[in-house]
């Protein structure tokens, strides 16, 4: 070691003085550590309400101009500060020591003055205390935390493997001895600390990130000029003259009075943190021991005693003329030694051997020792004490609840009037301490048996003739203390265990009654269904949960980040929680005054009657309500369809008379509107209502919804930037921009608006979209945060009429929803422009939504992606016309063209469409055109179309359980050789055309449908349907019409159906089976040719018509009701010649058997000589 340096590891602490091995200029060398920041493990601090001296920087108060100042001046400087100023200056010093596998984070607290109160007073200048956090290097986890007190020799409290990096340190009032604790419940878990420290937990609470954290560096230490202790401070002693007026009698009385024994012990300041051995050797810290406590207390006592004796020996003048000697010997202080020993007991629960001492052991405020007054004899030593303590029993292993601990029902301390005999029966004075008041009583002789030492017992025995008590008190951590006596009238046994490790029990027996009290150790169950949502008023969040069993009180906390068990203490505690209701009831609680726009996280615990606290609940989160407290601008539409919508979120109607609506171009200030109009007289907006201002495209008769005030009929708003605002009076008459801004009720700016907006301007919407509030009526004071672009504007007027306007230019490119709140949806369309669901997008339409076509000349919606319109039986989705009383043809329809798979129309009603319109350049005259797409249609209704209902072109759609009625022409057309849809279990009623037309090679499955009151149920033209189970009645003809121009180029099968095939033919035309093609007619099929003049069926290929016994194939008259029922809705009688023949052309073939030919011509089979036809007569 170089000359002039000091190795602080070799500093030796003796009493209150530091011996430094070294001399000269001291230099502290601190090793550099690769450690996490000290704030990562810094403790939270909690103080008692009477605390005056908070942790501070010693340089700020004990040094001026680099030199130490006196303690009196330092304390005066500090006490001239307010409490808030002291807290603002609160400083914790720290040092990080590398201990191999661990890093020790040392947090040092310096107090300007130590002002300890209580049984043993201790006042001195410059107090150092600390908290050491031992952190595992590899895991970055806290292994243990030790809180130190009284020069790190007694009262150390320790936590192992805490769940949080930031423990709580409870700071004893005046003494600054700390208790480390994981929970911020205000209750220290260590009995040894609670006995010795004054603490109510009602003082300031300072989080680890709220105080100044300062490292002890070389530069910092050198500012103390090598000092390792404060030297320019007085050593505090006992102020004996306090309360003495100079009279010698008063002084003598005073020396034996209660006040004398409550004097301050005093002493010098401890060494600075960096001059203490455990600064570099943190492993020195260990749990306290009784021996350490004894040494500490006796050392402090000797200091005070020596100071007092020296002082008293100089009081000769005061004692002149007195019978007592002027020299005061140490023997005078025998009572003081007893006081010291009682303090020893108070701090540690143990007492030095070879002496029997009296006992004072309240958990909270100890009762003072009381000596006889000066009028009585002055005993040389105190008599034995009898103590009666009534303490609520406790179960083993459980801490005493805070609300009952240390509150004996009654405590009495008796003093005999002289002598040292244990059997003395003389009367004496007694003191009864009840509710903090002292009462003198007469007392009998007392018997006490008390075991206080760790390894040995100290015993005193006596007998009380009137009443005696048996009391066994175990106070020491390692040994038992016992007091025993006998009561002639009644016997009571009490066993009280107050050791931290042994647990606490109490048992009592009475001759007339015996009782055992069980302590509740089970906390209420944790709440698991805590929910949070915004409240009904601005800044409020509403909580709800189910009441748990046994709860008598709730503790609710919140934070701006998620809460964990380790951060519960850091969360904000609310007040006014509801009283728990019956188990299973829904609890509700609203927290008000929260910051708008902030997300909060909430959790709760509950307590029971025994003070048990439940585990933390689940975490619920919500932002508070931002509901505005006045009228707001709720939506603005730009471009061709301009409107401004207002909304009143309050509970009162608002009169708009005298208000102004204004528009500002981007560079105009609050008092310079570009457009400025006063609201009409009588204008008002109802509570919770809307008011619609119409501009371009929203005149009085706009074809959409009626506006409340058509302020302008031309375009007014900038598409890319600008502002609109409403004012309580004319802003243009304001003398300044600030005055005009003060008149504003609300404002919305977008784009590059420079002046008129709130917070920041909103992002301007794309064309044909609007700006709308994210949540109706919410106003955070920031346009940019509050407003978003909406794909389809939704204006609402004061009558509650509203509509979502879907522009013909809208391209839906991402999944979207048309919800009920936006209903109805008005679909604009024009030549070549239709609202379009693009490939890759899914549009979902919610139940109950109404969709209206606004232009009947063009399709209202084009689907290339997926449309999912799924209503319910009670809330169907409706596609209709944008007219007050829709009628057939008031709109066109929607088109699926090459749409992706997955579209569904379920419980949907299409009505009043079918106007003939144009699409690419086809003519569309049905309400649903499906091209090269597959759609599932079910449980739906298609009615009152001017033309058709559905047109399927090259589609394999599925249509079932759907009704088609009152349509102007054929309900369903199936077209194209690639069309193979399924149509089943549907009803076709009262359609102006046919039920179904199957055309041009289509091959649908048509089964189990009911056709009534149509022209024909269904027709076939050169197509190949699979039929079965269909029924028909009341139609023009109740059968399957096979058109005369049908030409079957593929093999076809006519299956038996309840309906007959009606073969139409004309001059030179008849249904024809092409060469190379086979038509198979299955058994049971009924065929009724229509014309008696023309060939019913022409075979150029092959006809296979093979019936079966019992199910023959029947060719008969249209008038024949015996087969397939009444096909022609007539009572006419069939006759021969009602149909002509079947013609087999040259080269054709046929196999015919089990066929019945009725009411035909004389030659029903016209077979060419070159045809090969086999007739089987079975």
ChimeraX attribute file (.defattr): number of C-alpha atoms within 10 A of each C-alpha:
attribute: neighborCount
match mode: 1-to-1
recipient: residues
	/A:1	7
	/A:2	6
	/A:3	10
	/A:4	11
	/A:5	17
	/A:6	21
	/A:7	15
	/A:8	21
	/A:9	16
	/A:10	14
	/A:11	19
	/A:12	15
	/A:13	15
	/A:14	8
	/A:15	13
	/A:16	15
	/A:17	15
	/A:18	18
	/A:19	11
	/A:20	17
	/A:21	13
	/A:22	16
	/A:23	11
	/A:24	10
	/A:25	12
	/A:26	20
	/A:27	18
	/A:28	18
	/A:29	13
	/A:30	13
	/A:31	9
	/A:32	9
	/A:33	10
	/A:34	8
	/A:35	14
	/A:36	13
	/A:37	10
	/A:38	17
	/A:39	14
	/A:40	12
	/A:41	23
	/A:42	24
	/A:43	26
	/A:44	23
	/A:45	21
	/A:46	22
	/A:47	25
	/A:48	21
	/A:49	13
	/A:50	15
	/A:51	21
	/A:52	19
	/A:53	24
	/A:54	24
	/A:55	24
	/A:56	23
	/A:57	19
	/A:58	22
	/A:59	15
	/A:60	13
	/A:61	20
	/A:62	25
	/A:63	15
	/A:64	11
	/A:65	6
	/A:66	11
	/A:67	13
	/A:68	20
	/A:69	17
	/A:70	17
	/A:71	23
	/A:72	14
	/A:73	13
	/A:74	22
	/A:75	18
	/A:76	12
	/A:77	14
	/A:78	21
	/A:79	14
	/A:80	10
	/A:81	12
	/A:82	11
	/A:83	15
	/A:84	10
	/A:85	11
	/A:86	18
	/A:87	19
	/A:88	13
	/A:89	17
	/A:90	21
	/A:91	22
	/A:92	24
	/A:93	22
	/A:94	23
	/A:95	20
	/A:96	26
	/A:97	21
	/A:98	20
	/A:99	16
	/A:100	9
	/A:101	11
	/A:102	19
	/A:103	21
	/A:104	28
	/A:105	26
	/A:106	28
	/A:107	25
	/A:108	27
	/A:109	23
	/A:110	24
	/A:111	27
	/A:112	28
	/A:113	25
	/A:114	24
	/A:115	21
	/A:116	24
	/A:117	19
	/A:118	18
	/A:119	22
	/A:120	22
	/A:121	17
	/A:122	20
	/A:123	23
	/A:124	24
	/A:125	26
	/A:126	23
	/A:127	27
	/A:128	27
	/A:129	24
	/A:130	26
	/A:131	26
	/A:132	26
	/A:133	28
	/A:134	28
	/A:135	23
	/A:136	17
	/A:137	17
	/A:138	8
	/A:139	9
	/A:140	14
	/A:141	17
	/A:142	23
	/A:143	17
	/A:144	16
	/A:145	27
	/A:146	26
	/A:147	26
	/A:148	28
	/A:149	23
	/A:150	18
	/A:151	19
	/A:152	21
	/A:153	19
	/A:154	26
	/A:155	30
	/A:156	26
	/A:157	26
	/A:158	20
	/A:159	17
	/A:160	11
	/A:161	13
	/A:162	16
	/A:163	15
	/A:164	19
	/A:165	22
	/A:166	25
	/A:167	27
	/A:168	28
	/A:169	27
	/A:170	28
	/A:171	26
	/A:172	26
	/A:173	27
	/A:174	27
	/A:175	27
	/A:176	31
	/A:177	30
	/A:178	29
	/A:179	29
	/A:180	25
	/A:181	26
	/A:182	19
	/A:183	20
	/A:184	19
	/A:185	11
	/A:186	18
	/A:187	16
	/A:188	23
	/A:189	18
	/A:190	17
	/A:191	18
	/A:192	22
	/A:193	23
	/A:194	19
	/A:195	22
	/A:196	25
	/A:197	25
	/A:198	23
	/A:199	24
	/A:200	16
	/A:201	21
	/A:202	13
	/A:203	15
	/A:204	15
	/A:205	17
	/A:206	17
	/A:207	17
	/A:208	20
	/A:209	12
	/A:210	14
	/A:211	17
	/A:212	16
	/A:213	18
	/A:214	16
	/A:215	15
	/A:216	18
	/A:217	16
	/A:218	12
	/A:219	10
	/A:220	12
	/A:221	19
	/A:222	14
	/A:223	13
	/A:224	20
	/A:225	13
	/A:226	16
	/A:227	17
	/A:228	22
	/A:229	20
	/A:230	21
	/A:231	16
	/A:232	14
	/A:233	20
	/A:234	16
	/A:235	17
	/A:236	18
	/A:237	22
	/A:238	19
	/A:239	14
	/A:240	17
	/A:241	11
	/A:242	11
	/A:243	12
	/A:244	14
	/A:245	10
	/A:246	10
	/A:247	10
	/A:248	16
	/A:249	14
	/A:250	13
	/A:251	18
	/A:252	14
	/A:253	17
	/A:254	20
	/A:255	15
	/A:256	21
	/A:257	17
	/A:258	16
	/A:259	16
	/A:260	18
	/A:261	23
	/A:262	17
	/A:263	19
	/A:264	23
	/A:265	24
	/A:266	25
	/A:267	22
	/A:268	22
	/A:269	25
	/A:270	24
	/A:271	23
	/A:272	22
	/A:273	24
	/A:274	20
	/A:275	23
	/A:276	21
	/A:277	17
	/A:278	15
	/A:279	23
	/A:280	21
	/A:281	14
	/A:282	19
	/A:283	12
	/A:284	12
	/A:285	17
	/A:286	16
	/A:287	15
	/A:288	17
	/A:289	15
	/A:290	22
	/A:291	16
	/A:292	13
	/A:293	23
	/A:294	22
	/A:295	14
	/A:296	17
	/A:297	18
	/A:298	16
	/A:299	14
	/A:300	18
	/A:301	22
	/A:302	14
	/A:303	18
	/A:304	21
	/A:305	19
	/A:306	13
	/A:307	18
	/A:308	19
	/A:309	17
	/A:310	14
	/A:311	15
	/A:312	16
	/A:313	13
	/A:314	13
	/A:315	13
	/A:316	13
	/A:317	9
	/A:318	15
	/A:319	18
	/A:320	12
	/A:321	11
	/A:322	10
	/A:323	7
	/A:324	10
	/A:325	12
	/A:326	17
	/A:327	14
	/A:328	18
	/A:329	12
	/A:330	13
	/A:331	11
	/A:332	13
	/A:333	16
	/A:334	13
	/A:335	16
	/A:336	18
	/A:337	16
	/A:338	16
	/A:339	20
	/A:340	21
	/A:341	23
	/A:342	23
	/A:343	25
	/A:344	22
	/A:345	26
	/A:346	22
	/A:347	24
	/A:348	26
	/A:349	25
	/A:350	27
	/A:351	26
	/A:352	18
	/A:353	14
	/A:354	10
	/A:355	12
	/A:356	17
	/A:357	23
	/A:358	21
	/A:359	21
	/A:360	19
	/A:361	19
	/A:362	17
	/A:363	16
	/A:364	18
	/A:365	16
	/A:366	17
	/A:367	20
	/A:368	17
	/A:369	16
	/A:370	17
	/A:371	18
	/A:372	17
	/A:373	13
	/A:374	15
	/A:375	7
	/A:376	9
	/A:377	10
	/A:378	15
	/A:379	14
	/A:380	13
	/A:381	12
	/A:382	20
	/A:383	22
	/A:384	27
	/A:385	21
	/A:386	24
	/A:387	22
	/A:388	16
	/A:389	19
	/A:390	13
	/A:391	18
	/A:392	16
	/A:393	20
	/A:394	23
	/A:395	17
	/A:396	17
	/A:397	13
	/A:398	16
	/A:399	17
	/A:400	20
	/A:401	13
	/A:402	15
	/A:403	9
	/A:404	12
	/A:405	15
	/A:406	19
	/A:407	18
	/A:408	17
	/A:409	12
	/A:410	13
	/A:411	19
	/A:412	21
	/A:413	25
	/A:414	25
	/A:415	25
	/A:416	24
	/A:417	21
	/A:418	18
	/A:419	15
	/A:420	13
	/A:421	12
	/A:422	17
	/A:423	15
	/A:424	20
	/A:425	17
	/A:426	13
	/A:427	16
	/A:428	16
	/A:429	17
	/A:430	21
	/A:431	21
	/A:432	19
	/A:433	18
	/A:434	13
	/A:435	11
	/A:436	10
	/A:437	9
	/A:438	14
	/A:439	11
	/A:440	13
	/A:441	13
	/A:442	12
	/A:443	21
	/A:444	22
	/A:445	25
	/A:446	29
	/A:447	26
	/A:448	26
	/A:449	22
	/A:450	25
	/A:451	25
	/A:452	27
	/A:453	23
	/A:454	20
	/A:455	10
	/A:456	14
	/A:457	17
	/A:458	20
	/A:459	19
	/A:460	20
	/A:461	16
	/A:462	21
	/A:463	20
	/A:464	19
	/A:465	13
	/A:466	10
	/A:467	15
	/A:468	22
	/A:469	24
	/A:470	20
	/A:471	23
	/A:472	22
	/A:473	21
	/A:474	23
	/A:475	25
	/A:476	23
	/A:477	18
	/A:478	14
	/A:479	17
	/A:480	22
	/A:481	24
	/A:482	21
	/A:483	23
	/A:484	20
	/A:485	21
	/A:486	19
	/A:487	15
	/A:488	11
	/A:489	9
	/A:490	13
	/A:491	16
	/A:492	16
	/A:493	17
	/A:494	21
	/A:495	18
	/A:496	23
	/A:497	24
	/A:498	22
	/A:499	20
	/A:500	18
	/A:501	12
	/A:502	15
	/A:503	16
	/A:504	20
	/A:505	17
	/A:506	18
	/A:507	15
	/A:508	15
	/A:509	14
	/A:510	11
	/A:511	9
	/A:512	6
	/A:513	7
	/A:514	9
	/A:515	9
	/A:516	10
	/A:517	12
	/A:518	9
	/A:519	12
	/A:520	14
	/A:521	14
	/A:522	13
	/A:523	19
	/A:524	20
	/A:525	19
	/A:526	18
	/A:527	21
	/A:528	15
	/A:529	14
	/A:530	19
	/A:531	18
	/A:532	24
	/A:533	17
	/A:534	20
	/A:535	21
	/A:536	15
	/A:537	18
	/A:538	21
	/A:539	20
	/A:540	23
	/A:541	24
	/A:542	20
	/A:543	22
	/A:544	16
	/A:545	19
	/A:546	19
	/A:547	23
	/A:548	22
	/A:549	18
	/A:550	20
	/A:551	24
	/A:552	17
	/A:553	18
	/A:554	20
	/A:555	18
	/A:556	23
	/A:557	19
	/A:558	22
	/A:559	18
	/A:560	14
	/A:561	13
	/A:562	17
	/A:563	22
	/A:564	17
	/A:565	14
	/A:566	15
	/A:567	17
	/A:568	20
	/A:569	21
	/A:570	21
	/A:571	19
	/A:572	13
	/A:573	13
	/A:574	11
	/A:575	11
	/A:576	11
	/A:577	14
	/A:578	15
	/A:579	12
	/A:580	20
	/A:581	17
	/A:582	14
	/A:583	12
	/A:584	11
	/A:585	12
	/A:586	13
	/A:587	17
	/A:588	16
	/A:589	16
	/A:590	18
	/A:591	19
	/A:592	16
	/A:593	12
	/A:594	17
	/A:595	16
	/A:596	18
	/A:597	18
	/A:598	12
	/A:599	15
	/A:600	20
	/A:601	19
	/A:602	25
	/A:603	27
	/A:604	23
	/A:605	20
	/A:606	27
	/A:607	20
	/A:608	19
	/A:609	13
	/A:610	18
	/A:611	20
	/A:612	17
	/A:613	21
	/A:614	21
	/A:615	16
	/A:616	20
	/A:617	21
	/A:618	17
	/A:619	19
	/A:620	20
	/A:621	22
	/A:622	20
	/A:623	22
	/A:624	27
	/A:625	26
	/A:626	24
	/A:627	22
	/A:628	19
	/A:629	15
	/A:630	16
	/A:631	23
	/A:632	24
	/A:633	24
	/A:634	26
	/A:635	25
	/A:636	26
	/A:637	28
	/A:638	25
	/A:639	20
	/A:640	17
	/A:641	23
	/A:642	24
	/A:643	29
	/A:644	25
	/A:645	23
	/A:646	24
	/A:647	25
	/A:648	25
	/A:649	21
	/A:650	18
	/A:651	12
	/A:652	13
	/A:653	15
	/A:654	16
	/A:655	13
	/A:656	20
	/A:657	15
	/A:658	16
	/A:659	22
	/A:660	21
	/A:661	23
	/A:662	22
	/A:663	25
	/A:664	27
	/A:665	23
	/A:666	20
	/A:667	14
	/A:668	18
	/A:669	21
	/A:670	26
	/A:671	21
	/A:672	21
	/A:673	21
	/A:674	18
	/A:675	14
	/A:676	19
	/A:677	16
	/A:678	18
	/A:679	18
	/A:680	15
	/A:681	11
	/A:682	10
	/A:683	15
	/A:684	19
	/A:685	21
	/A:686	18
	/A:687	15
	/A:688	15
	/A:689	22
	/A:690	27
	/A:691	26
	/A:692	26
	/A:693	25
	/A:694	27
	/A:695	25
	/A:696	21
	/A:697	20
	/A:698	25
	/A:699	24
	/A:700	17
	/A:701	11
	/A:702	13
	/A:703	13
	/A:704	20
	/A:705	19
	/A:706	22
	/A:707	27
	/A:708	21
	/A:709	20
	/A:710	18
	/A:711	23
	/A:712	18
	/A:713	14
	/A:714	15
	/A:715	16
	/A:716	19
	/A:717	24
	/A:718	17
	/A:719	17
	/A:720	17
	/A:721	20
	/A:722	26
	/A:723	30
	/A:724	24
	/A:725	25
	/A:726	27
	/A:727	21
	/A:728	18
	/A:729	18
	/A:730	21
	/A:731	27
	/A:732	17
	/A:733	11
	/A:734	17
	/A:735	10
	/A:736	15
	/A:737	18
	/A:738	12
	/A:739	14
	/A:740	21
	/A:741	21
	/A:742	14
	/A:743	20
	/A:744	20
	/A:745	17
	/A:746	22
	/A:747	24
	/A:748	29
	/A:749	30
	/A:750	26
	/A:751	19
	/A:752	18
	/A:753	22
	/A:754	19
	/A:755	20
	/A:756	31
	/A:757	24
	/A:758	19
	/A:759	15
	/A:760	21
	/A:761	26
	/A:762	25
	/A:763	19
	/A:764	23
	/A:765	22
	/A:766	15
	/A:767	17
	/A:768	21
	/A:769	24
	/A:770	27
	/A:771	26
	/A:772	21
	/A:773	21
	/A:774	15
	/A:775	13
	/A:776	18
	/A:777	23
	/A:778	20
	/A:779	27
	/A:780	18
	/A:781	18
	/A:782	18
	/A:783	21
	/A:784	21
	/A:785	18
	/A:786	25
	/A:787	26
	/A:788	19
	/A:789	20
	/A:790	18
	/A:791	21
	/A:792	22
	/A:793	27
	/A:794	24
	/A:795	30
	/A:796	26
	/A:797	23
	/A:798	20
	/A:799	14
	/A:800	11
	/A:801	15
	/A:802	22
	/A:803	23
	/A:804	22
	/A:805	25
	/A:806	28
	/A:807	23
	/A:808	19
	/A:809	17
	/A:810	21
	/A:811	17
	/A:812	20
	/A:813	15
	/A:814	14
	/A:815	15
	/A:816	15
	/A:817	14
	/A:818	20
	/A:819	16
	/A:820	15
	/A:821	13
	/A:822	19
	/A:823	21
	/A:824	23
	/A:825	25
	/A:826	27
	/A:827	24
	/A:828	23
	/A:829	24
	/A:830	17
	/A:831	13
	/A:832	13
	/A:833	18
	/A:834	24
	/A:835	22
	/A:836	23
	/A:837	25
	/A:838	21
	/A:839	16
	/A:840	14
	/A:841	20
	/A:842	23
	/A:843	22
	/A:844	18
	/A:845	22
	/A:846	21
	/A:847	22
	/A:848	22
	/A:849	24
	/A:850	24
	/A:851	24
	/A:852	27
	/A:853	27
	/A:854	26
	/A:855	21
	/A:856	22
	/A:857	22
	/A:858	26
	/A:859	36
	/A:860	30
	/A:861	22
	/A:862	22
	/A:863	26
	/A:864	22
	/A:865	25
	/A:866	23
	/A:867	25
	/A:868	18
	/A:869	23
	/A:870	24
	/A:871	22
	/A:872	15
	/A:873	13
	/A:874	9
	/A:875	14
	/A:876	22
	/A:877	26
	/A:878	22
	/A:879	25
	/A:880	26
	/A:881	29
	/A:882	22
	/A:883	14
	/A:884	6
	/A:885	8
	/A:886	16
	/A:887	16
	/A:888	21
	/A:889	25
	/A:890	25
	/A:891	34
	/A:892	33
	/A:893	36
	/A:894	24
	/A:895	25
	/A:896	24
	/A:897	17
	/A:898	16
	/A:899	24
	/A:900	21
	/A:901	15
	/A:902	14
	/A:903	24
	/A:904	19
	/A:905	20
	/A:906	24
	/A:907	24
	/A:908	28
	/A:909	20
	/A:910	23
	/A:911	28
	/A:912	26
	/A:913	34
	/A:914	33
	/A:915	26
	/A:916	21
	/A:917	20
	/A:918	16
	/A:919	13
	/A:920	8
	/A:921	8
	/A:922	8
	/A:923	12
	/A:924	25
	/A:925	26
	/A:926	32
	/A:927	34
	/A:928	23
	/A:929	22
	/A:930	24
	/A:931	20
	/A:932	17
	/A:933	24
	/A:934	25
	/A:935	25
	/A:936	18
	/A:937	22
	/A:938	20
	/A:939	20
	/A:940	26
	/A:941	23
	/A:942	25
	/A:943	26
	/A:944	25
	/A:945	33
	/A:946	26
	/A:947	27
	/A:948	33
	/A:949	31
	/A:950	23
	/A:951	24
	/A:952	26
	/A:953	25
	/A:954	20
	/A:955	25
	/A:956	22
	/A:957	23
	/A:958	18
	/A:959	20
	/A:960	21
	/A:961	17
	/A:962	23
	/A:963	20
	/A:964	26
	/A:965	24
	/A:966	25
	/A:967	30
	/A:968	22
	/A:969	24
	/A:970	27
	/A:971	33
	/A:972	23
	/A:973	23
	/A:974	29
	/A:975	24
	/A:976	18
	/A:977	18
	/A:978	17
	/A:979	25
	/A:980	24
	/A:981	24
	/A:982	19
	/A:983	22
	/A:984	21
	/A:985	17
	/A:986	23
	/A:987	19
	/A:988	27
	/A:989	25
	/A:990	22
	/A:991	29
	/A:992	21
	/A:993	23
	/A:994	29
	/A:995	31
	/A:996	25
	/A:997	22
	/A:998	25
	/A:999	23
	/A:1000	19
	/A:1001	24
	/A:1002	27
	/A:1003	24
	/A:1004	25
	/A:1005	17
	/A:1006	22
	/A:1007	20
	/A:1008	19
	/A:1009	23
	/A:1010	19
	/A:1011	28
	/A:1012	22
	/A:1013	23
	/A:1014	29
	/A:1015	21
	/A:1016	26
	/A:1017	33
	/A:1018	26
	/A:1019	23
	/A:1020	26
	/A:1021	21
	/A:1022	26
	/A:1023	26
	/A:1024	24
	/A:1025	25
	/A:1026	17
	/A:1027	22
	/A:1028	18
	/A:1029	15
	/A:1030	20
	/A:1031	18
	/A:1032	24
	/A:1033	22
	/A:1034	19
	/A:1035	22
	/A:1036	18
	/A:1037	23
	/A:1038	29
	/A:1039	32
	/A:1040	25
	/A:1041	24
	/A:1042	23
	/A:1043	20
	/A:1044	22
	/A:1045	17
	/A:1046	22
	/A:1047	19
	/A:1048	23
	/A:1049	19
	/A:1050	17
	/A:1051	15
	/A:1052	20
	/A:1053	16
	/A:1054	20
	/A:1055	18
	/A:1056	20
	/A:1057	21
	/A:1058	22
	/A:1059	26
	/A:1060	26
	/A:1061	27
	/A:1062	25
	/A:1063	25
	/A:1064	22
	/A:1065	24
	/A:1066	16
	/A:1067	9
	/A:1068	9
	/A:1069	18
	/A:1070	24
	/A:1071	24
	/A:1072	22
	/A:1073	26
	/A:1074	19
	/A:1075	17
	/A:1076	13
	/A:1077	19
	/A:1078	22
	/A:1079	22
	/A:1080	17
	/A:1081	21
	/A:1082	19
	/A:1083	22
	/A:1084	23
	/A:1085	24
	/A:1086	25
	/A:1087	26
	/A:1088	27
	/A:1089	27
	/A:1090	25
	/A:1091	20
	/A:1092	19
	/A:1093	15
	/A:1094	19
	/A:1095	27
	/A:1096	27
	/A:1097	21
	/A:1098	23
	/A:1099	27
	/A:1100	22
	/A:1101	24
	/A:1102	26
	/A:1103	22
	/A:1104	18
	/A:1105	23
	/A:1106	21
	/A:1107	21
	/A:1108	15
	/A:1109	12
	/A:1110	9
	/A:1111	15
	/A:1112	19
	/A:1113	25
	/A:1114	22
	/A:1115	24
	/A:1116	26
	/A:1117	29
	/A:1118	32
	/A:1119	22
	/A:1120	22
	/A:1121	18
	/A:1122	9
	/A:1123	21
	/A:1124	21
	/A:1125	18
	/A:1126	21
	/A:1127	26
	/A:1128	19
	/A:1129	16
	/A:1130	13
	/A:1131	10
	/A:1132	11
	/A:1133	10
	/A:1134	16
	/A:1135	15
	/A:1136	14
	/A:1137	18
	/A:1138	21
	/A:1139	26
	/A:1140	25
	/A:1141	25
	/A:1142	20
	/A:1143	21
	/A:1144	26
	/A:1145	20
	/A:1146	15
	/A:1147	16
	/A:1148	25
	/A:1149	23
	/A:1150	21
	/A:1151	15
	/A:1152	17
	/A:1153	19
	/A:1154	21
	/A:1155	23
	/A:1156	12
	/A:1157	16
	/A:1158	19
	/A:1159	20
	/A:1160	21
	/A:1161	17
	/A:1162	10
	/A:1163	11
	/A:1164	19
	/A:1165	15
	/A:1166	14
	/A:1167	20
	/A:1168	15
	/A:1169	12
	/A:1170	12
	/A:1171	19
	/A:1172	17
	/A:1173	19
	/A:1174	12
	/A:1175	14
	/A:1176	11
	/A:1177	8
	/A:1178	9
